[in-house]
Amino acid sequence: SGGSGQRVRGERPPIRTVHTLASTNSTGKPVARQIKIGISDGVSTEVVEGLEEGELVVVGLISPEPPKTGAAAGQTSPLGGGARRF
Protein backbone atom coordinates (compact mmCIF):
# COMPACT_ATOMS: atom_id res chain seq x y z
CA SER A 1 0.00 0.00 0.00
CA GLY A 2 1.08 3.63 -0.03
CA GLY A 3 0.30 6.99 -1.48
CA SER A 4 1.35 6.32 -5.06
CA GLY A 5 -1.75 8.10 -6.39
CA GLN A 6 -2.59 5.24 -8.71
CA ARG A 7 -6.10 3.89 -8.86
CA VAL A 8 -6.86 0.42 -7.60
CA ARG A 9 -7.82 -2.00 -10.36
CA GLY A 10 -11.57 -1.84 -11.00
CA GLU A 11 -11.97 1.56 -9.33
CA ARG A 12 -13.82 4.11 -11.46
CA PRO A 13 -12.44 7.61 -12.08
CA PRO A 14 -14.00 10.29 -9.85
CA ILE A 15 -15.57 12.25 -12.75
CA ARG A 16 -19.26 11.69 -13.55
CA THR A 17 -21.86 13.32 -15.77
CA VAL A 18 -25.14 14.34 -14.14
CA HIS A 19 -28.12 16.24 -15.50
CA THR A 20 -29.39 19.32 -13.71
CA LEU A 21 -32.45 21.52 -13.98
CA ALA A 22 -31.41 25.12 -13.65
CA SER A 23 -33.89 27.85 -12.77
CA THR A 24 -32.21 30.01 -15.43
CA ASN A 25 -32.71 27.30 -18.09
CA SER A 26 -35.57 28.68 -20.20
CA THR A 27 -36.01 25.42 -22.16
CA GLY A 28 -36.86 23.38 -19.06
CA LYS A 29 -34.71 20.53 -20.36
CA PRO A 30 -31.98 18.83 -18.31
CA VAL A 31 -28.44 20.09 -18.85
CA ALA A 32 -25.44 17.70 -18.74
CA ARG A 33 -22.75 18.69 -16.19
CA GLN A 34 -19.41 17.15 -15.23
CA ILE A 35 -18.92 16.65 -11.49
CA LYS A 36 -16.15 15.25 -9.33
CA ILE A 37 -17.26 12.77 -6.68
CA GLY A 38 -15.73 11.78 -3.37
CA ILE A 39 -16.63 8.94 -1.06
CA SER A 40 -19.68 6.77 -1.62
CA ASP A 41 -21.42 4.01 0.31
CA GLY A 42 -23.36 2.83 -2.75
CA VAL A 43 -26.47 4.80 -1.73
CA SER A 44 -25.16 8.31 -1.08
CA THR A 45 -22.21 9.93 -2.86
CA GLU A 46 -20.27 13.03 -1.92
CA VAL A 47 -20.03 15.68 -4.68
CA VAL A 48 -16.66 17.44 -4.37
CA GLU A 49 -16.82 19.77 -7.39
CA GLY A 50 -19.25 20.81 -10.11
CA LEU A 51 -22.50 21.50 -8.22
CA GLU A 52 -23.66 24.20 -5.87
CA GLU A 53 -25.79 23.43 -2.82
CA GLY A 54 -29.49 23.48 -3.70
CA GLU A 55 -29.10 22.69 -7.42
CA LEU A 56 -31.66 20.23 -8.76
CA VAL A 57 -30.19 16.96 -10.07
CA VAL A 58 -32.20 14.53 -12.22
CA VAL A 59 -32.10 11.09 -10.57
CA GLY A 60 -34.69 9.27 -12.69
CA LEU A 61 -37.16 9.54 -15.51
CA ILE A 62 -40.80 8.54 -15.47
CA SER A 63 -42.24 7.67 -18.85
CA PRO A 64 -45.76 6.50 -19.65
CA GLU A 65 -46.20 2.74 -20.09
CA PRO A 66 -47.23 1.59 -23.55
CA PRO A 67 -50.76 0.18 -23.68
CA LYS A 68 -51.01 -3.57 -23.05
CA THR A 69 -52.63 -5.59 -25.81
CA GLY A 70 -53.20 -9.24 -26.63
CA ALA A 71 -53.99 -12.32 -24.54
CA ALA A 72 -50.98 -11.87 -22.23
CA ALA A 73 -51.99 -8.35 -21.13
CA GLY A 74 -51.93 -8.23 -17.34
CA GLN A 75 -50.26 -11.64 -17.06
CA THR A 76 -46.62 -10.57 -17.15
CA SER A 77 -44.24 -10.78 -14.23
CA PRO A 78 -43.09 -7.46 -12.75
CA LEU A 79 -39.58 -8.96 -12.83
CA GLY A 80 -39.72 -9.43 -16.59
CA GLY A 81 -39.60 -12.62 -18.59
CA GLY A 82 -43.19 -12.48 -19.85
CA ALA A 83 -46.12 -14.67 -18.92
CA ARG A 84 -45.58 -17.88 -16.93
CA ARG A 85 -46.17 -21.07 -18.88
CA PHE A 86 -47.16 -24.37 -17.23
N, C-alpha and C positions, 0 to 999 in steps of 0.2 A: 504494500500500500504506500501511499505518499501523496504529495501534492503536485504530481506531474502535470495536472491540468488536462489530461487526456480523458475522454469519455470511456466509461465502462462499456464493453460489448453489449449491444442490445438497447442501450440507453438512447432515447430520442433527443435531438437538439432542443434547446430551450426556446425556440422561436415557433410561434403558432399563428395561424390566421383565424381571426374571429370576425363576425359581422355585427356591426353596431347600428343603432337607430339614433341619429342625431336630431336634436330639436331644430337645428338650422338646415337640415336636409329637406328641401322643398318637395322632392319627389316621393318621400315616404318609403323609399326602398332601402334595404340594408346596404351598408357600405363595408367592404372588406378592409380590415386593419391588421397590421402585423403587431404582435405583442411578444414580450419576453416573459416566460413563466419561471416561477421558483419552485418551491416544494409542493408536493401533491400527495394526498392520501388515497387517490383514486376516486374520491367523491368531490372534494374541494381542492382548488388549485390557486396558489398565490400568483397574482399578476405583478411582476416587478416593474415593467415598463410598457408604455403604449396605450394605457387607458387612464382616464381620470376618474376619481371617485364619483359615483352617481350616474355614470354613462350607462345606457341601456345596451345590453349584449343579447343577441339572438341565441337562444339555447335549444330551439326546436322549431318545427314547422308543422302546422296542422293543415291537412288538405282534405277536401271532401272525399268520401269513399265513393267509388263507382257503383252504380246500381247493380244489385244482384239479380241474375236472370238464370233460367234453366231449372232443372230438377234438383240440382245440388244447392240451390240458394238456401241459406240458413242452416246448412248441414256441414259447414266447414269448421275445422278446428281453429281456435284462436292462435294456436302455435304453428299454424301452417300445415302443409302436407295434403290439403284437400279433405274430401269426405272419407270417413272410415268405411272400409269394405269388409264384409264378413263372409 
